[in-house]
Amino acid sequence: MTDPVPVVEMRGISIEFPGVKALDEVDFRMFPGEVHSLMGENGAGKSTLIKALTGVYGIDAGTISLNGESVTFHGPAQAQAAGISTVYQEVNLLGNLTVAENVMLGREPRRFGGIDWREMRRRASSILERLHLDIDPNSLLNSHSLAVQQLVAIARALDIQASVLVLDEPTSSLDAEEVAELFRVIRTLAADGVAVLFVSHFLDQVYEISDRLTVLRNGRLVGEYLTDELLRIDLVQAMIGKELTTLEDLEQRVQAADTSHATEAPFLAATGVGRRGAIRPLDLKIAPGEVVGLAGLLGSGRTEVARLLGGVDHPDWGELTINGKAVRLRTPRQAIKHRVVYSSENRRAEGIVDELSVRDNVILALQADRGWFRPIPKKRQDELAQSYIEALNIRTPDADALLRNLSGGNQQKVLLARWLAIAPRLLILDEPTRGIDVGAKAEIQKLVFSLAENGMSVIFISAELEEVLRLSHRVVVLRDRQLVADLPNDNLDLDTLLALIAEGAEADDETAGALA
């Protein structure tokens, strides 16, 4: 049985930004009446492909066809007029207006030069009825839950007779009952012939709602699959890929390392720590000199755990102890006082200050810790900057060079130098090797392990599972915002780790046997 004619077909799509090829000859298609999930880790190209489809970005190469006809969109309005509508993760409607006013916003029916309020309510009620939604069109939007507001956004999309509906992370802030209601609406739309593009990092939801999957990695197409023909472990493997190991010497050091710290009193212990809408309560201990790897797909809760332990976010439940004493880390500054530092995965927005020099970036945290009324003497600044330039092999003309002129790998080293300058006891690294070359990656990995050998505790997060296995004494596996396994890295292999990420520790008997 042959496939029907695609409602959307994108062929050879390439988009390049300065220094970055975001999409490289990607093919993508959607069929009427199907729910299609676009999968891939952060930086895979998902958002760029969606923006190309919806007219936000122009394409450098390739073609886009809609219902068999070639199209070129010069903005989202043109894409919407052609029947492609998008509902974003953050509801972009007006809470102070009624449901009917939001559904018809910008397309209000007119009569005698004014708004025909009766016709507006009638049309809104008709659309809501189509989705089997029992919502009063006269009620204020902000009187409803976030889930209902998202359903109203979908109803608004249907008013333009959309043949393609893009749902970008629609379930990220919903509970189980709200997700079930959203999925009911999605199935209703698909049954009416609408092609639905569903973007989510929750594998359970993807497998529950999707008919077809497309996987991207590093801006390239990995493949298109029918959901019921692709095992979850194979999906995870397709998303993450495998990297050839080039650091055998480091692996041997990890395997030969002293593991007695596993029985030591922890430097930091989290008991029942969690945050509403971010991460379910979990227990976690980190001993002095221990590298704990956090493994899981994007959206699994890796960064959320790091932000809680680093004082960026504060928990709704549980207790944190440092050296056996209960602490409350409400800000990164409080965490730094306890010598706990967090290096964000988003180094450009939350890490480096690229308009400042290498020196200024290195001393920034130390100066903040001392207080701005106790400036670090210029001579000491120079000594610190030069010592870390040499110790971390930072390739820069001198300490006065602007950070923006350094490569990504060297910028990451400067960021590490900033945190090392305040002599942390726990270093939380979120994707420290993302987007840097292999040589710089190897140097950072070796540095992390050397720090642990000298007694520093490290939490290491990476989407590259080989990297997590290579560096960590213990691996904590997260899935769908909860901890599913906490394992010593004792002959732990990639296949076992992939199975845990794909299925969850309690759901895979074979994995449980392998860990026994």
N, C-alpha and C positions, 0 to 999 in steps of 0.2 A: 504494500500500500504506500503510495507516494505522498509526500508532504503537500499540504495546500500551498497556495501562493503566499509568500510572506507579505505582511502588511508593511513591515519595515525591512529594508535590506541595505546594510552599509558594507561597502567593499573597499579594501585597501586603504582604510582611513589612517592618515598620518597627521600628527600635530606636533610641532616643535616649538618650544619656548627657548629663550636664550640659554644655551648650554645644556638643554635637557630635551630629549626626544620623548614626549609624553605618550604618544601612540605611534606604533611602527607597523603600518600595513595591516591593520586589524579588520577582520570581517565579523559582522554581527547581523543577526536577523531575528525577527519576531513574527509569530503567526497569530492570526485572529483566534480569540477564544482560549489562548494559552497564557499561563502565568510563567514568566521567564525570569530566572534569577541571574544577576550578574555578580560573579564571585571573584575575589582576589584580595590580597593583603594590601595594606596601606602603600600607596605609590604604584599600584598595579596598573592604574589608568582608568578605573571605573568612572570616577567623577568626570574626567576629561571626555570619555566616550559619551556619557549622558549629556554633557554640555554641548558636545558636537551635534547630537541628535536633536536637542531642544533649542538650538540656535544661539546659545550663549557664546560658543566659540566657532569661528570659521575653521575650515579644514585646509591643510596645506596640500594634501593629496587624497585621492579616493573619490567615491561617489556615494550619495544617499538617495535611495528610492523609497517612495511612499505609495503603496498600492500599485506598484509596477511603473510609476512615473518618476523620472529624475527630478529632485528638488534641491534648491539651495536656499537656506534660511539665513537672513541677515539680522536676526534677532529673535528673542523668545516669542514676541507677538506674532511673527509670521509662522513659527512652528505651531503655536496654539491655534491660529486661524486654520491651519492645515489639519488639525485634529489631534495634536500631540500635547497633552497636558501633564503637568508635574505637580505632585504634592510633596513638599519638603519635610524633613524631620522636624524643623521648627515651624509650627503653624503660623503662616503669615497673613492672618485675617484680623479683623477689627472686633475686639471683644466687647466694645461699647455699643455695637450695632446688633440688630436682631439676626437670627439665623437666616431668615428670608433675605434681609439686606445683604448679608455676606454672600449668600449663594448667587445673588443677582448683581453683585457690586460691579459697577462699570457697564452693565448691560441691562439697566433698569428699563422695564417697559414704560412707554410714554403715552400720555393722553392729554390733549388740549394744552400741550406745552409743559406739563408737569409729570411727575412720577405717578403711574397707575398702581397704587398700593394694593388694590384688590387683585389685579392680575399678577403682581409680583408674588403675593402670598400663594396664589393658585399655582403658579409655575413652580415655586419652591416646594410646595406640598406635593406636587406631582413627581418631582425628582426624588424627594425623600421617600415617597411611597414606592417608587421603582426599586429603591435600595432596601425596602422593608424597614425603614427607620421610623420609629415612633417618637418624633421630635416635634415640639410645637414651633412652627416657623416664626411665631411672634415673640418667642423667648429670646432674651439676650444671650449672645454667644458665650460670654464669660461666666454665665451661670451653669455651664456644662463642663464636664470633665475634659481633659486633654484628648482622650480617645474619641469622644463625641465631636470635639472640634475638628479632629482629623477627618472624621467621617463627613462633616459638613464641607471640609475642603475638597473631599472627593466628589460630593454632590455638586459643588461649584464647578469642578472640572467636567462633570457630565453635561452641564448646561450648554457647553460649547460643542456637544455631540462628539466627544473625543473617541477616536478609534484606538488610540494608544494612551495608556495611563502609566506614568512613571511614579513609583512610590519609593522615595529615598529614605531609608531607615525609618519606616513608619511605626515600628514597634519598640523603639529604643526606650521610651518612657512609659510603656503600657504594662499593666499587670495581666495575668493569665486570662481573666474573663474578658478584658478589653481586647486582647489579641484575638480571642475566639470570635468576638463580634466583628472585628475588622476582617478576619479571614472569611467570615460568612458573606460580607459585602463583596470582597474580592471574588469569591466564587460566583456570586450573582452576576457581577460584571463580566466575568469570563464566559459564563453561560449565555450572555447576551452578545457575545462576539468581540468584546473589547480585548485587546492585547495588553496585558499588564506586565510591566517591568518592575520586579520586586528586588530591592537592594537591602540586604541584611547580613549581619555577621553571625547570626544565630543559626547554627546548622539544623537544629530541631525544627525551627520554623521554616527554613528553606525546604527541607525534605517534606514537610507537611503540606505546603501550599504550592510548590513549584511543579510544573510539567517538564520544564527544560532548563538547562544550566549553560551559561557560557563562563569560562574561566580565563582571566587575564593574569599575566605576571610580567612585571617590569615593562609595561607598555606593549606587550605582545600577546597575541592570541595563543592560549594553550590548547583550547578545544571547546567544542559544543557537545553536550551530552543530554540524553533523556534522563531525567532524575531517577526514575525507577531502575535504570540500568547502570548507575554509577554508585559503587560502594562509598560510604562516607570516608573511609580511610584513603581511598583513591582520590576523592575530592580534595582532602587536606594535602595529599602529596602533590596534586596538580597545582594547588595554590601556592605552596611553599617552595616546591622544587628541591633539588639536592645540589649541594656544592661539594666539589672535590676537596678533601682534607689536605691542607698544605702545612699544617702545624703539628705534625706527628710528635715532634719533640715536646711541645706543650702538653699534648695528651698524655705522654709518658710521665711528665712532671705531675700532672693531676693524679694519675693512677698511683704514683709512688708517694704522693703527699701524705703527711701525717694526718690521720682522720680522728685523732683523739679529741679534737674540739667538739665532736658530736656529743660527747658525754659531759662537756663543760657547762657551767651555768651560762645561760644565754646573755648576750649583751642586750638584745632587745627581744621582748616577747609580746605578741599580740594575742589576746584571749577574747574570742567572740567579737572581734572588731569587724564592723561593717558600716555601710552607708546606704541609706535608702535610695533606690534607683540606680545605684552604682555597683555595689558589691555586697553579696550576702555575708553574714557573719562567718568569720574564719579564725582559726588558731594558727599561729606561725611563730617560730623561734629562729633566731640567728645568733650563732655562737661567735666569739672572737676568732678571727682568722678564717671564717667560713665563707665560701661563695655559694649563695643560694640562687639558682636560676629559676625565673618565672617563665613557664612555657604555656602557650595557648595561642589561639587565633586572635586577630584584631577584634576587639569587642568582648573578649573573654573576661576582662577585668584586670589584666596585667597592670595597665597604667593607673587604674583606680586604686589598686593596692599600694602602688608606689607613692601616689599622691597622699594617701592617708598616713603612711609611715613617715613621709617627708614633711608633714605639717602643712601641705598645700591645701588639702581638704580636711575637715574634721569629721570623725565618725559619729554616727547616730547611736551605735551600740558598742559595747565592749570596753576593754581596758588595755592600755599600753604600759609596759614596764621597761625601764632602762636600768641595767645593773640592779635589778630586783626592786626598784622603787617605781611606784605608779607615777605616770606623767601625763600631762595634757598638752598635746602639740597642736595649738590652734593656728600657728603661722609658721612659715619656713624659718623665720628669725628665732622662734622658740626652739625649733628642731636643731638649728645650728648651735644654740647654747648648750645642747646636749651632745653636740658633735655628730649630728645626723644630717646629712646633706642629700638633696635630690637633684639629679641632673635630668632635665626634661627631654623627652623624645623630640620635641619641637624646638631645636636649638636656636633657630632663627628668631622665633617669636618669644621664647621664654628662657633663652640662654645667653647667647653672645650679644654684644652691643657692637655692631659692625662699624659704627662711626667712630668708635674709640680705638686707641692703639692696643697693641698686644699687651704692653705693660699695664695699661689701665684696666683691661679685662682680667688680667691675672690677679690684680690686687683688690678687685671690686668687692668680693665677699669678705675678705679680711678687713678691709676698711669699714664696711658696714657693721661688722661684728665689733670692731673697736669703738665705733661711733664717729660721726663726722666732725666732732669737736676735738678729736685726737688724730690728726692726720699722720699717716705713715711718712716718715722722712723720705725725701727724694732718693737719697743714697740707698736706703733700705728697699725702696721700690725697685730700683735698678738691680740690686742684688737678687731679689726674689725673682724678678722676671727673667734675668739671665740664667739663674740656676735651673729654672723649669724649662727654659728654651733648650738648655743642654741636656737635662735629665730626660726629657720627653722627645728629644730630637725634633723640635718644632722648627720647621723650615721657614725662616723669615729673615729678611735682610738685617733687621735689628728690632729691638723692643719698641721703637717708635713707629713701626709700620702699622698702618690701619688694618684692622682685622679683616675688613671686607676684601682686602686684596690677597688674602691667603686662601689656599685650597680648603675644601670641606674637611678633609682629614686633619689638617693643621688647625683649623678652627676648633674642631672637636678636642684636640690636644690642649689648646689654650683653655677651653672650658673645663677640662679635667684639672689643669694646673690651678685654676681659680679655686676649685673645691679642695684640692690637696693642700693648698696654702694655709687653710685653716685647721689642718691636722684632724680630719674627721675620724671617728671611730666606726661609723657605718656610712658607706658610700652607696647610694641607690642610683644605678645607671639604667636609664630607659632608652633602649635602642642607641647605644653609644657608637655603633659602627655602621649605622645606616647611611647610605649615600656617599661612602668614602671608598678609596681604592684599596686593593687587596693588601698592599704593603702597609699602609697606615692602619688597616684593620688588624693585621698581624701584630703590629707594635702595641696597639691598644689592648689587645687580648693578653699579650705577655705582661703588660704593665699591670692589668687587673690581677693576674695571678700572683705576680711579685708582691703587690700590696697585701694580698691575703697571706702570703708566706710570712710577711712581717707583722701579722696580727690584726690587720684591718678587716672588718666584716664588709661583705659586698653583696648587694642584691643586683642581679644581672638579668636584664630583660632583652630578648631578641626574638624577632620573627624567624630567624635562621636557627632551626633546631640543632643542627650540627654544632653551631657556636655555643649554644646552651650546654649541650652534652660535653663539649670539649673543655669548658671552663669550670663547671659547677661541681661542688662536692655533694649537693643535694639539688633535686629538681622538684619544684612545686608546679603542678599542672592545674590550670584554670580553664573552665569551660562554662559558657553562659553565665558569667558573673558569680561563679562559685568555685571553691577549691574542691577538686575531685581526686587529687592524689598528692602525697608528699613522700618522695622516694629518695633513698640514698643512691648516689650515682655509682653503684657497684655493679658493673656489667650491664647497666641499663643501655638498651640499644634504640636506634631510631624507630624501628618498626613498632616496638612497644610504646614509645612515646607518642607516635602518630595515632596508634589505636586508642590511647587514653584521651587524646585531644578530640578525636572523632566521635567516640562513643561514650566516654565517661567511665570512671573506674568501676562503678558498680554494674555497668551494663555489658561487660565483655568478660565472659568466663575464661576464655583463652588467655586474655591479658592477665587476669587474676592468677591463673596458673603459672604464667611466666614469671610473675613477681613473687611467687611463694618461695 
